[in-house]
Amino acid sequence: MFRLSLYPVFDSYLLVAIVALVLVGLMWFGPSRDKLSRRQRGILAAVRAMVIFLVILATLRPTLIYTETKKQAATLVVLADQSRSMTVPDTVSNKSRWDALRTALADAAPALKSLARDFELKAYTFDTDVRETNAPDGKVELPDKPEGKQTAIGSALDDVLRREAGKRLLGLVLLSDGAQRAYAPRDLPPQTAAARLKHLGYPLFTVPLGQSRGLGEARDVAVKDLLVDSNVFVKNELGTDGQVQIDGFVNVDIPVRVLFETAPGKMEVVGQQTIRATADGQLLPIHLRYIPQVPGEYKLTLEAVKQPGELVTTNNSLSTFVNVLKGGLNVLYIEGGLRVEQKFMRRALDASPDIKVDYVRIDLRDPQSRPANFAERFRPGKYDVYILGDIDATAFKKDELANLAECISRGAGLIMLGGFQSFGPGGYGETPLAKVLPVGMDRLERQRPEEAPRTDLHWPGPLPLQPTELGLMHFTLSLAGSRAENEALWAKLPPLEGANKLHDVPAGAMVLLAAGADKPLLVAQQYGDGRVMAFAGDSTWRWWMRGYDAAFKRFWRQVILWLARKDQAQEGNVWIRMAQRRFGPSQRVDFSVGANAPTGEAIADASYKAEVVLPNGTRQPLPLVRQNETMSGSFRDTNLAGDYAIEVTATQKERPLGSARARFLVYQQDLELDNAAADRSTLEGIAAMTGGQSIAPEQLSDLIRRLATETEHLEVQHETKKTFWDTWTFFCLLVALLSLEWYLRKRWGLV
């Protein structure tokens, strides 16, 4: 496009006109007609007219302008997903997503070839990382099979932007199933990368491949959950609960079994259940039980038997580790009221790894609060120690209390705590426990639950806790190192708020605590092969609240140990605690370690050394950080699937305290195929964010052609100006004409 523009001096046409008139007017004052012939005058006038014309032309400054439209250089990026989820056969005609991707790119090859004549074409494949590939003649070169273990869509888009930095992108074409499956640090959300594309003005076009239903059509059995107690005492029942999801195997019997480690590396089936789904995608519960016979740490696996036609089998099992404790104590705590004492006692006893407390509260006003299997709790050997709180005797059936008395006679322990419905007021004077408990109980003391408490049956507080001479030598009351320290500590402990009046202590019983000569508070005796205690109070929880929590824990632990005849145990306990024993790849493992004295209190000045044993047998030291009386640590290098072990040794002033070992596992996870459902909504969302669109695979060729032709946004107009009045040619012509005019006048005798 050409046009001529004038730019007069000082932007004034008037000035140019005045100059022109002046110069033309001067033409009239030419040479005398007598001196020149007509021909000579004409030549001289013509030369002068040409000079005037050139001067006028120079003052007008004419400029020839022509405009040229050019396209900017741009790059089209094609990004193809080559992760394992692309092998799922859920596209048209049951073709795999990968085959559909290859077909779409092959069909678009002519359009890509045509586009590459005017623009740059870059092709990449991605899974965990991005890899550049060739595209000769528009044919994108792809691997034979998609084998990537992760789909890092967000990181792949971000990587492409970094690699193509400084270029203008015509657009990005992403072919994928849309489901991001990636571990840190490659788990950048696709939406974050799309926001950056939007900011740069680069449209993203997505080509979704696959169906959102995932592997449902591909037939799959997956163990979705596993719940197991991490600690169980030897020869006690270990419950294994879980859930199994079934896709594509409707009305098929599927065996589910529990495998328990019987020797290092050897798993044995110890339980089995057959399940049958009546609908696709159904989630079925699993309940299996096993009684371990040997103490130790064992691996447990819940496994659904592989079925013909399953595409993925890595999700057919879940595993964890279980501690089978030797010498563990089972305690049954029965209460009738909501008392503060039981809350703190249970918290203290639960802190001991070798004591397991089952708590039952029976509300006499609510028959449903009584467990259906309550009578089974009084079977000999079921529990090592029984604790009876403030519960009326009518909560028990007569044969239950008789069975309890028989359990005590055979070696179990029993302690009854003070309360308005304990001892005689609770009606125990007329039960089989009357001859078991080490205090007298009269039927006249009976106090019904609905009656107001009788003041003649209870001591009002405060009641100081004074160990007797016998008590100071007893295992249960030893709360400090020396006798003097122990006496001083008992003198500082908060008194009881009140207590039952215990009386008629048998001759063979021991009064360990009292509030004076005639106020026994803690009485103990032997009954058959068992041990029995009567404690008149129910407010030792105030110790904890006043800062004597260590004394509280030690006291009640030693009471339980004495009742269970474990007071002679001298071994200490080095322990490792983990919130869980099953982790996913790259997941952080947190743990804590500590050591307890034989009496149960923590050893504050213990030193520890920890290391982790990897599945391949290599060892790595683990740093520990002190937290009060314990140490904590973490382990992050969990990329390798398999069994790990944390080993800890403890010393105190260079004296060995012992060692502990805890195993955990990093399960093998097929991140791509465990849940291979496509995610079309993500692809549609990130495309819309950038101003692009999501298209079907068969529309890819049309998109490429449209991108190659609709390039108005890439067109830039270049304007070129051509002047001739300020050139050497123009100047020389003007000088030549002036020189000619002077020469003629000289020759013709005018100068």
C-alpha positions in Angstrom: 0.0 0.0 0.0 1.5 3.3 -1.2 0.7 6.9 -0.4 2.4 10.3 -0.8 2.5 12.7 2.1 3.8 16.3 2.3 5.5 17.8 5.3 6.0 21.5 4.6 8.6 23.5 6.5 7.3 24.6 9.8 4.1 22.7 8.9 3.0 25.8 7.1 1.6 25.7 3.5 1.2 29.5 3.7 4.9 29.9 4.2 5.6 27.7 1.2 3.1 29.7 -0.9 4.7 33.0 0.1 8.1 31.7 -0.8 6.8 30.4 -4.1 5.1 33.7 -5.0 8.3 35.6 -4.2 10.4 33.3 -6.3 8.0 33.4 -9.2 7.8 37.2 -8.9 11.5 37.5 -9.2 11.1 35.8 -12.6 9.7 39.1 -13.9 12.9 40.9 -13.1 14.9 39.0 -15.7 17.6 40.3 -18.1 17.0 43.1 -20.5 15.4 42.1 -23.8 18.0 44.1 -25.6 20.9 42.0 -24.4 19.4 38.5 -25.0 17.6 37.0 -27.8 14.2 35.5 -27.4 15.7 32.0 -27.4 18.3 32.9 -24.7 15.6 34.4 -22.5 13.5 31.3 -22.8 16.4 29.0 -21.8 17.3 31.1 -18.9 13.7 31.3 -17.7 13.3 27.5 -18.0 16.5 27.0 -15.9 15.3 29.4 -13.3 11.8 27.8 -13.2 13.4 24.5 -12.6 15.4 25.9 -9.7 12.3 27.5 -8.2 10.4 24.2 -8.6 13.1 22.3 -6.8 13.2 24.8 -4.0 9.4 24.7 -3.6 9.6 20.9 -3.7 12.2 20.9 -0.9 10.1 23.2 1.3 7.1 20.9 0.8 9.3 17.9 1.7 7.2 15.2 -0.1 7.5 11.7 1.4 6.5 8.4 -0.3 5.0 6.0 2.4 4.3 2.3 1.8 3.0 -0.2 4.5 4.0 -3.9 4.6 2.3 -6.6 6.7 4.5 -9.3 8.2 3.9 -12.3 10.4 5.8 -12.7 13.6 7.8 -16.0 14.3 5.8 -18.3 16.5 6.0 -21.9 17.9 3.4 -24.6 18.2 4.1 -27.1 21.0 2.6 -30.6 21.0 2.8 -32.3 24.4 1.9 -36.1 24.6 1.2 -38.1 27.7 3.3 -41.3 27.8 2.4 -42.5 31.3 1.2 -46.1 32.0 -2.4 -45.0 32.5 -2.5 -44.4 28.7 -2.5 -48.2 28.3 -6.1 -48.4 29.6 -8.4 -49.7 26.8 -11.4 -47.4 27.3 -11.6 -45.3 24.1 -13.6 -45.9 20.9 -13.6 -49.6 19.7 -11.8 -50.5 23.0 -8.6 -49.0 21.8 -6.1 -48.0 24.4 -5.7 -44.3 25.2 -2.2 -44.6 23.7 -3.4 -46.0 20.4 -6.0 -43.2 20.3 -3.3 -40.6 20.9 -1.1 -42.1 18.2 -4.0 -42.2 15.7 -4.9 -38.5 16.5 -1.3 -37.3 15.8 -1.0 -39.5 12.7 -4.2 -38.0 11.3 -3.0 -34.5 12.1 0.5 -35.0 10.5 -0.4 -33.3 7.1 -1.8 -30.3 9.0 1.3 -30.2 11.2 3.6 -30.4 8.2 1.7 -27.5 6.5 1.9 -25.4 9.7 5.7 -26.1 10.0 6.3 -24.2 6.7 5.4 -20.9 8.4 5.9 -21.7 12.1 8.2 -23.7 14.3 6.8 -27.0 15.5 8.1 -28.5 18.8 7.0 -31.9 20.1 7.5 -33.3 23.6 6.4 -36.4 25.5 6.0 -36.4 29.3 5.4 -38.6 32.3 7.4 -37.8 35.4 9.7 -35.6 33.2 9.5 -33.9 29.8 11.4 -35.2 26.8 11.8 -33.5 23.4 11.0 -35.6 20.4 11.3 -35.1 16.6 8.4 -34.4 14.3 9.8 -34.7 10.7 7.1 -33.8 8.1 4.7 -33.3 10.9 4.9 -36.9 12.1 5.5 -36.9 15.9 7.9 -39.7 16.9 6.5 -41.6 19.9 7.7 -44.6 21.9 6.2 -48.0 21.2 4.6 -48.2 24.7 3.8 -45.7 27.4 5.8 -46.8 30.5 5.9 -43.7 32.7 5.2 -44.2 36.4 3.8 -40.7 37.0 1.7 -38.1 35.2 3.1 -34.7 36.1 0.9 -32.5 34.0 1.5 -29.3 35.9 5.3 -29.7 36.0 5.4 -30.8 32.4 3.6 -27.5 31.3 5.9 -25.5 33.5 9.0 -27.3 32.0 7.9 -26.6 28.5 7.5 -22.9 29.3 11.0 -22.7 30.6 12.4 -24.5 27.6 10.6 -22.3 25.2 11.3 -19.1 27.1 11.9 -16.1 24.9 9.7 -17.4 22.1 6.1 -16.5 21.1 3.9 -19.6 21.3 1.2 -20.1 18.8 -0.4 -22.4 21.4 0.2 -25.6 23.3 -1.7 -28.8 22.4 -1.9 -31.3 25.3 -2.9 -34.9 24.7 -3.6 -36.8 27.9 -6.2 -38.5 30.1 -6.1 -35.5 32.3 -5.5 -37.2 35.7 -2.5 -35.9 37.5 -0.7 -38.7 39.4 2.6 -37.4 40.7 4.7 -37.3 43.9 6.5 -34.3 45.2 8.3 -32.4 43.9 6.7 -33.1 40.5 3.2 -32.5 41.8 2.7 -28.9 40.7 -1.1 -28.5 40.1 -2.1 -28.1 36.4 -4.1 -25.1 37.3 -1.0 -23.2 38.5 0.7 -23.8 35.2 -2.4 -22.8 33.3 -2.5 -19.5 35.2 1.0 -18.8 34.0 0.0 -19.6 30.4 -2.9 -17.2 30.8 -0.6 -14.5 32.1 1.7 -14.9 29.1 -1.2 -15.0 26.6 -0.6 -18.5 25.3 -3.7 -20.6 24.7 -3.8 -24.2 25.8 -5.7 -26.8 23.7 -6.4 -30.1 25.4 -7.3 -33.4 23.8 -8.9 -35.7 26.5 -8.4 -39.4 26.1 -10.2 -42.1 28.1 -13.3 -42.4 30.2 -13.9 -41.2 33.8 -15.0 -44.6 34.9 -11.4 -45.8 34.8 -10.8 -49.5 35.4 -14.4 -50.3 36.2 -14.8 -51.9 32.8 -11.3 -53.5 33.0 -12.2 -55.7 36.1 -10.4 -55.1 39.3 -10.4 -56.2 42.9 -8.8 -53.8 45.3 -8.3 -53.9 49.1 -9.2 -50.3 50.1 -8.7 -50.3 53.9 -7.0 -52.3 56.6 -7.7 -51.8 60.3 -5.6 -53.8 62.9 -4.6 -53.1 66.5 -0.9 -52.3 66.4 -0.4 -54.0 69.8 -1.9 -57.2 71.0 -1.0 -59.5 73.9 0.1 -63.0 73.2 -2.8 -65.5 72.9 -5.3 -62.7 72.7 -7.6 -62.2 69.8 -6.4 -60.0 67.0 -9.1 -58.4 64.9 -8.5 -57.7 61.2 -11.0 -55.5 59.5 -10.9 -54.1 56.0 -12.8 -53.2 52.9 -12.6 -54.6 49.4 -13.9 -52.8 46.3 -15.0 -55.0 43.4 -15.3 -53.8 39.8 -16.3 -56.0 36.9 -16.7 -59.3 39.0 -20.3 -59.2 39.9 -21.7 -62.4 41.4 -18.3 -64.0 41.5 -17.0 -65.6 44.7 -13.7 -63.9 45.7 -11.6 -65.3 48.5 -10.1 -62.8 50.9 -7.5 -64.0 53.4 -5.3 -62.9 56.2 -1.6 -63.9 56.0 0.5 -63.7 59.2 4.3 -63.9 59.4 5.3 -67.1 61.0 9.0 -66.8 60.3 11.2 -64.1 58.6 10.0 -63.8 55.1 7.4 -66.6 55.4 3.7 -65.7 55.4 1.0 -68.2 56.4 -2.8 -68.0 55.8 -4.5 -67.8 59.2 -8.0 -66.7 58.1 -10.2 -66.6 55.0 -13.5 -65.1 54.0 -15.4 -65.4 50.7 -17.1 -62.3 49.4 -19.5 -61.7 46.5 -20.5 -58.4 45.0 -24.0 -57.9 43.7 -23.2 -54.6 42.0 -20.3 -53.1 40.1 -18.1 -50.9 42.3 -19.4 -52.4 45.5 -17.4 -51.9 48.7 -17.6 -55.0 50.9 -16.5 -55.3 54.6 -14.0 -57.9 55.8 -14.0 -59.2 59.4 -11.4 -61.8 60.3 -9.9 -62.9 63.6 -6.6 -64.6 64.7 -4.9 -65.4 68.0 -1.1 -65.1 67.8 0.7 -67.6 70.0 4.3 -66.2 70.1 5.4 -62.7 71.2 7.3 -60.5 68.7 6.8 -58.2 65.8 5.0 -59.7 62.8 3.8 -58.7 59.4 0.1 -59.0 58.6 -1.4 -58.9 55.1 -5.0 -58.7 54.0 -5.1 -60.1 50.5 -7.8 -60.6 47.9 -7.0 -63.5 45.6 -6.1 -62.4 42.1 -8.9 -63.0 39.5 -8.6 -63.8 35.8 -8.6 -60.7 33.7 -7.4 -58.2 36.3 -5.3 -55.5 34.8 -3.9 -54.3 38.1 -2.8 -56.6 41.0 -0.7 -54.3 43.1 -3.9 -53.1 44.8 -5.0 -56.6 45.8 -3.3 -56.5 49.2 -2.5 -54.2 52.1 0.0 -55.0 54.8 1.0 -53.7 58.2 3.0 -54.8 61.3 1.6 -56.0 64.7 3.4 -56.1 68.0 2.5 -59.3 69.9 3.5 -58.4 73.5 4.8 -61.0 76.0 3.8 -60.7 79.6 1.1 -58.2 78.7 -1.6 -57.5 81.2 -5.3 -57.4 80.3 -7.3 -55.2 82.7 -11.1 -54.8 82.8 -12.3 -51.6 84.4 -16.0 -51.5 85.2 -17.7 -48.3 86.3 -21.2 -47.2 87.0 -20.8 -43.4 86.9 -19.0 -40.8 84.9 -16.2 -40.1 87.3 -13.0 -38.0 86.7 -10.9 -40.7 88.4 -11.5 -43.3 85.7 -10.5 -40.8 83.0 -7.1 -40.2 84.5 -6.5 -43.8 85.6 -7.1 -45.0 82.1 -4.8 -42.4 80.6 -2.0 -43.4 83.0 -2.4 -47.1 82.4 -2.7 -46.7 78.6 0.7 -45.0 78.6 2.2 -48.4 79.6 2.7 -50.5 76.5 2.4 -53.7 78.4 -1.0 -52.9 79.9 -4.2 -53.0 77.9 -7.4 -51.6 79.6 -10.9 -52.5 78.5 -13.4 -50.1 79.9 -17.1 -50.9 80.5 -19.6 -48.4 81.9 -23.0 -49.8 83.0 -25.8 -47.4 83.6 -28.5 -49.0 85.7 -31.1 -46.8 84.0 -30.1 -48.0 80.6 -30.2 -51.8 80.0 -28.6 -51.3 76.6 -25.3 -50.1 78.3 -24.7 -53.7 79.5 -22.5 -55.5 76.8 -24.1 -58.6 75.3 -21.0 -60.7 76.1 -20.6 -59.3 79.6 -20.7 -62.7 81.3 -17.8 -63.8 79.1 -15.6 -61.2 80.8 -15.5 -63.3 83.9 -14.1 -66.4 82.3 -10.9 -67.6 84.0 -7.8 -66.4 82.1 -9.7 -63.7 80.3 -8.3 -60.8 82.3 -5.3 -60.5 84.7 -6.8 -57.6 86.8 -10.3 -56.4 87.5 -11.0 -52.8 88.6 -14.5 -52.1 90.1 -15.4 -48.5 90.4 -18.5 -46.8 91.7 -21.0 -49.5 90.5 -23.8 -51.1 92.4 -23.8 -54.9 92.9 -27.2 -55.1 91.1 -25.4 -54.4 87.8 -24.0 -57.9 88.0 -25.8 -61.2 87.9 -25.1 -63.5 90.8 -23.2 -66.0 88.8 -21.0 -63.3 87.3 -19.7 -62.2 90.7 -19.3 -65.8 91.6 -17.2 -66.4 88.5 -15.2 -63.2 89.3 -14.5 -64.6 92.8 -13.3 -67.9 91.1 -11.0 -65.9 88.8 -9.4 -64.2 91.8 -9.0 -67.5 93.5 -7.2 -68.8 90.4 -4.7 -66.0 90.3 -6.3 -62.8 88.9 -6.2 -59.5 90.7 -9.0 -57.3 92.0 -9.2 -53.8 93.3 -12.4 -52.0 94.4 -12.3 -48.2 94.4 -14.2 -45.9 96.7 -17.6 -44.6 95.8 -21.2 -44.2 97.0 -22.1 -47.6 95.5 -18.9 -49.4 96.5 -18.2 -52.0 99.3 -21.2 -52.3 101.8 -23.2 -49.3 100.4 -23.1 -50.9 97.0 -24.6 -54.2 98.3 -21.5 -56.3 98.0 -21.9 -57.6 101.6 -24.4 -60.1 100.2 -22.4 -61.2 97.2 -19.6 -63.8 96.6 -17.2 -60.8 96.8 -17.8 -60.4 100.5 -15.3 -63.1 101.3 -12.8 -61.8 98.6 -12.4 -58.1 99.6 -10.1 -57.4 102.5 -12.7 -55.3 104.4 -15.9 -56.0 106.3 -19.2 -55.3 104.7 -22.5 -55.3 106.5 -25.9 -55.7 104.9 -27.1 -52.9 107.1 -24.8 -50.6 105.1 -26.8 -51.1 102.0 -27.6 -47.9 100.2 -29.8 -48.0 97.1 -28.6 -45.9 94.1 -31.6 -43.6 94.3 -31.0 -42.9 98.0 -29.0 -39.9 99.3 -25.4 -40.8 100.5 -25.2 -41.6 104.1 -22.6 -39.6 106.0 -22.0 -42.4 108.5 -20.5 -44.6 105.7 -18.0 -42.0 104.3 -15.1 -40.0 105.7 -15.2 -36.3 104.7 -12.1 -34.7 103.2 -9.5 -33.6 103.2 -7.8 -36.9 104.1 -4.0 -37.0 103.9 -2.4 -40.1 102.5 0.0 -41.5 105.1 1.9 -44.7 104.2 2.1 -47.2 107.1 5.4 -48.8 108.1 4.3 -51.8 106.1 3.3 -49.5 103.2 6.7 -47.8 103.0 8.2 -51.2 102.4 5.5 -52.3 99.8 6.1 -52.3 96.1 3.0 -50.3 95.2 3.9 -47.2 97.4 7.5 -46.9 96.3 7.3 -43.7 94.3 10.9 -42.3 94.8 14.4 -43.6 95.1 15.1 -43.6 98.9 12.8 -44.1 101.9 13.3 -40.4 102.9 12.4 -39.2 99.4 9.4 -41.5 99.3 8.0 -40.2 102.6 8.6 -36.6 101.5 6.7 -37.2 98.3 3.7 -38.9 100.0 3.6 -35.9 102.3 3.3 -33.5 99.4 0.6 -35.4 97.5 -2.8 -33.7 97.6 -5.2 -35.3 100.1 -8.3 -37.2 99.2 -11.6 -35.2 98.9 -13.4 -38.0 100.8 -13.3 -41.8 101.3 -15.4 -44.8 102.2 -15.2 -45.9 105.8 -13.3 -49.2 105.7 -13.6 -51.4 108.7 -13.1 -54.9 110.1 -9.8 -55.5 108.2 -9.0 -59.2 108.4 -6.0 -60.3 110.4 -4.1 -61.4 107.3 -4.6 -58.2 105.4 -2.1 -55.3 105.1 -3.1 -51.7 105.6 -0.8 -49.8 103.3 -2.3 -46.3 103.4 -4.3 -44.6 106.2 -5.5 -41.1 107.1 -4.9 -41.8 110.8 -4.9 -44.8 113.2 -8.5 -45.7 112.6 -8.9 -44.6 109.0 -7.5 -47.2 106.6 -7.5 -46.1 103.0 -5.7 -48.9 101.1 -5.9 -52.5 102.2 -4.4 -55.5 100.5 -4.5 -59.3 101.0 -4.1 -62.6 99.3 -7.1 -64.6 98.2 -6.4 -68.0 96.9 -3.8 -67.6 94.2 -4.9 -64.0 93.6 -4.3 -60.6 95.1 -7.0 -58.2 96.2 -7.0 -54.5 97.2 -9.6 -52.1 98.7 -9.0 -48.4 98.1 -11.3 -46.1 99.9 -10.7 -43.0 97.7 -11.6 -41.8 94.2 -9.8 -38.5 93.9 -6.2 -39.3 93.2 -6.7 -37.6 89.9 -6.0 -34.3 91.8 -2.3 -35.5 92.0 -2.1 -35.1 88.2 -3.8 -31.7 88.3 -1.4 -30.4 90.9 1.7 -31.4 88.9 2.3 -34.9 90.4 1.4 -36.8 87.2 4.5 -38.9 87.3 3.7 -40.1 90.8 0.1 -40.8 89.7 1.2 -42.9 86.8 3.7 -44.8 88.8 1.3 -45.5 91.7 -1.4 -46.9 89.5 0.9 -48.9 87.3 2.5 -50.5 90.4 -0.9 -51.3 91.8 -1.8 -53.2 88.6 1.6 -54.9 88.5 1.3 -56.0 92.1 -2.3 -57.3 91.6 -1.1 -59.2 88.6 1.9 -60.6 90.5 4.3 -58.8 88.2 5.9 -56.7 90.9 9.2 -58.7 90.7 9.9 -57.8 87.1 13.2 -56.0 86.8 13.7 -55.5 83.1 13.5 -52.1 81.7 11.8 -51.1 78.4 13.2 -49.3 75.4 10.4 -48.5 73.0 9.7 -47.1 69.5 6.3 -45.6 68.8 4.9 -44.9 65.3 1.5 -43.5 64.5 1.3 -45.9 61.6 3.2 -48.8 60.1 2.1 -48.4 56.4 3.3 -45.6 54.2 3.0 -44.6 50.5 6.1 -44.0 48.4 7.9 -40.7 49.2 5.8 -40.3 52.4 7.5 -39.1 55.5 7.9 -41.5 58.5 7.7 -39.9 62.0 8.5 -41.9 65.1 9.5 -41.4 68.8 11.7 -43.4 71.1 12.1 -43.6 74.8 13.1 -45.8 77.7 11.2 -46.7 80.9 12.5 -48.0 84.2 11.0 -51.3 85.5 8.6 -49.2 87.6 7.2 -47.5 84.5 8.6 -44.0 84.7 10.5 -42.5 81.8 14.3 -42.4 82.0 15.0 -38.7 81.3 18.8 -38.8 80.9 18.9 -41.8 78.5 21.0 -41.5 75.3 19.9 -43.1 72.0 21.3 -44.2 68.7 19.0 -44.9 65.9 19.3 -46.2 62.3 17.0 -47.4 59.6 17.4 -50.6 57.6 16.2 -50.3 54.0 14.6 -53.1 52.0 17.9 -53.6 50.2 19.7 -54.2 53.4 21.6 -50.9 53.6 21.6 -48.9 56.8 21.3 -45.1 57.4 21.8 -43.3 60.7 18.7 -41.3 61.9 19.1 -38.0 63.7 17.0 -37.7 66.9 15.6 -34.5 68.5 14.9 -34.4 72.3 11.3 -33.7 73.3 11.1 -33.6 77.1 11.8 -37.2 78.3 11.6 -38.8 74.9 13.3 -38.3 71.4 11.6 -37.9 68.1 12.9 -38.5 64.5 11.7 -38.7 60.9 12.7 -40.5 57.8 12.0 -39.2 54.3 13.8 -41.5 51.8 10.9 -43.9 51.3 11.0 -44.2 47.5 11.8 -47.9 47.6 8.9 -50.2 48.2 9.3 -53.0 50.8 9.9 -53.6 54.5 12.0 -51.1 56.5 13.1 -51.4 60.2 14.1 -48.7 62.7 16.6 -50.0 65.3 17.3 -48.0 68.5 19.8 -48.7 71.3 19.7 -46.8 74.6 22.3 -46.2 77.2 22.3 -44.3 80.6 25.7 -42.9 81.6 27.3 -45.5 79.2 25.3 -48.3 80.9 23.3 -50.3 78.3 19.5 -50.0 78.8 18.5 -52.2 76.0 17.3 -51.9 72.4 14.2 -51.9 70.3 13.2 -52.6 66.7 10.1 -51.5 64.9 9.3 -52.3 61.3 7.2 -50.4 58.8 6.5 -50.9 55.1 6.3 -48.7 52.1 3.7 -50.4 49.9 4.2 -50.9 46.2 1.8 -48.5 44.5 1.0 -48.5 40.9 0.2 -44.8 40.9 -0.9 -44.9 37.3 -3.1 -47.9 37.3 -4.5 -48.2 40.9 -7.0 -45.5 39.9 -6.8 -45.0 36.2 -9.9 -43.0 35.7 -9.5 -40.2 33.2 -10.2 -36.6 34.3 -11.7 -34.7 31.5 -13.0 -31.9 33.7 -9.4 -30.9 34.6 -8.4 -30.7 31.0 -11.5 -28.7 30.1 -10.9 -26.3 33.1 -7.2 -25.5 32.4 -8.0 -25.0 28.6 -10.7 -22.6 29.4 -8.5 -20.7 31.9 -6.0 -19.9 29.1 -8.5 -18.9 26.4 -8.1 -22.2 24.6 -10.5 -25.1 24.3 -10.8 -28.8 24.8 -11.5 -30.8 21.7 -12.1 -34.4 20.6 -9.1 -36.3 19.1 -10.7 -36.3 15.6 -10.9 -32.5 15.7 -7.1 -32.1 16.1 -6.4 -31.7 12.4 -9.0 -28.9 12.1 -7.5 -27.2 15.1 -4.0 -27.3 13.6 -5.2 -25.8 10.3 -7.1 -23.1 12.1 -4.1 -22.2 14.2 -2.0 -21.9 11.0 -4.5 -19.6 9.2 -6.1 -17.5 11.9 -2.9 -15.6 12.7 -4.2 -12.0 12.8 -2.8 -11.7 16.3 0.7 -12.4 14.9 0.5 -9.9 12.0 2.6 -6.7 12.4 2.5 -3.7 10.0 5.8 -2.2 9.0 5.7 1.4 7.6 8.5 2.5 5.3 9.1 6.2 4.3 11.0 7.2 1.2 12.2 10.8 0.7 14.1 12.3 -2.3 14.3 16.0 -1.4 17.0 15.4 1.2 19.2 13.2 -1.0 22.5 13.9 -2.6 20.9 13.5 -6.1 18.4 16.2 -5.3 21.1 18.5 -3.9 23.4 17.9 -6.9 20.6 18.6 -9.3 19.8 21.9 -7.6 23.5 22.9 -7.6 23.8 21.9 -11.2 20.9 24.1 -12.2 22.1 27.0 -10.3 25.6 26.6 -11.8 24.1 26.3 -15.3 22.1 29.5 -14.7 25.2 31.3 -13.6 27.2 29.9 -16.5 24.7 31.1 -19.0 24.5 34.5 -17.6 28.3 34.7 -17.6 28.6 33.6 -21.2 25.9 35.9 -22.3 27.6 38.9 -20.7 25.0 39.4 -18.0 27.6 39.3 -15.2 
